């Protein structure tokens, strides 16, 4: 898939409509997509656990 297809799928599957992928203009495999998607979701969940939840508890 192309970079644009890669970005569109990430936006749709992770429900992140404003996500901008800054990767190279090249063809991506399904395995690369699944690996990147899992890493991005994990990073997002870690961010929420670390920063968002603790900020809510400070109030």
Secondary structure, 3 states (H helix, E strand, C coil): CCHHHHHHHHHHHCCCCCCCCCCCCCCCCHHHHHHHHHHHHHHHHHHHHHHHHHHHHCC
